Amino acid sequence: IGTVKDDIHDIGKNIVVTLLKGTGFDVIDLGVDVPAETFVKTIKETGARVLGLSALLNFTFPAMKEVVDQLAAAGLRDQVKVIIGGAPCNEEVRQFTGADYLAKDAATGVNICKEIFGKR
């Protein structure tokens, strides 16, 4: 999980990380202002099955899309589910970015991860 490039907001991301860890998930927190290349490199290195992209600034939606596009270019898109979240994110943004899921709040993000990993 990380906040995408050109965005330094992390309160929501940090809440998601805390809830995921408290639910028993292993979480790699890449921090803020994370370039697409770092997300792709981390997926390659770890084999993570879920990637969380956070943004508070609406002008960073293209950065979210860039991550998804670079995952596809690297041949990794089929092995990872992408969840986007942040106050300005909505279904239209999810479609624009090509993400698999939209989490409107931290609890929803945790529930999506539980669903993906069959922990319901």
N, C-alpha and C positions, 0 to 999 in steps of 0.2 A: 504494500500500500504506500501511496505517496501523493503529495500535492504536486500537480503538474507544473511544468516550466512556466515561469513568469508570475507565479502565484505563491505567496509566502504565508497564507492563512492555514492554520493547522489545528484549531480547537476541535472542529468536528472530526477531523482525521484522528486526532489523539483520543477522542471519546470512542470511536470505532475500534481503534487498536486496543484500548483498555477492555472494552466489552468482549472482543474476540479472544484476547488472552485469558480473560476470566471465564470464558466458556470452553477453554481447553485447546484453542487453535494456536499453532505456531505462526507467529507473525513477523514478517520482515518489514520494518518501518524505514522507508527510504528518505523520509523527511519532506522538505518543501523545495520548490523551484527545481523539480526533478526533470531532466531532459528525457525525451523518448528513448534515447540510446541506453540510458541507465536502466529503465524498466525492462527493455528487451534483454540486455545483458544479464540482469538478475533472473529473469525467467529462464534463460538458457542455462545459467549456472545452478539454479536451485530446482528446476522442474516444477515450480509452483503451479498449482492448478487453478488458482484464483488470483486476479489482480484487481486491486481497488485503486481507482483514480479519483482524487478529490480536487475540487475547484470552488472557489468562492467568487472569483471574478469572471464575468461572462465573456470577456475577450480572450479567455484561455480555453474556450471550447475547441478551437482548432488544435491546440496542443494535445487535448484528449484524443482527438481524431488521429493526430500524428502517431500517437502511441499505438493505437489499434492498427493503423496502416503499416507501421514498422513491424509489428508482430506478424502480420500477414506476409510481408516481404521476407521476413526471416524464416517463414515456414512454421511458425509457432502458434498461429491463431487458433487452430483446431484443438490444441492441447490446453488452452487456458480460457477460463470464463472471466470476462471483464465486467466489473461493477463500477458505475460512476455514481458520485454523490457530491452534494454541496447545495447550498441554498438556491442558487439559480437554475439548477439542473431540473429538467422535466423530460417527458417522453419524447418530445421533439429533439432535444439535445441527445438523448440516448440513440435515437435513430440516426442523427447527423454523425455522431462519433462512431457508430457501429458497435457500441458496447452491447453486451448481452442482457444486462440488468441495470435498473435504476433504483438506488436506495434513497428515499426521501428523508430518512433519518437513520441514526445509528442502529436502533433496534431492528429496523428492516434489513440493514446490511448484514447483521449477525444472522437473522433468519434466512436470508438468501444463502449465506455460507453453509448454514446447517442443512438446507435443502440440497445444495450441490454435493455435500459430503455425506448425505443420508443420515444426518444426526437428529432428525425430528422425532 
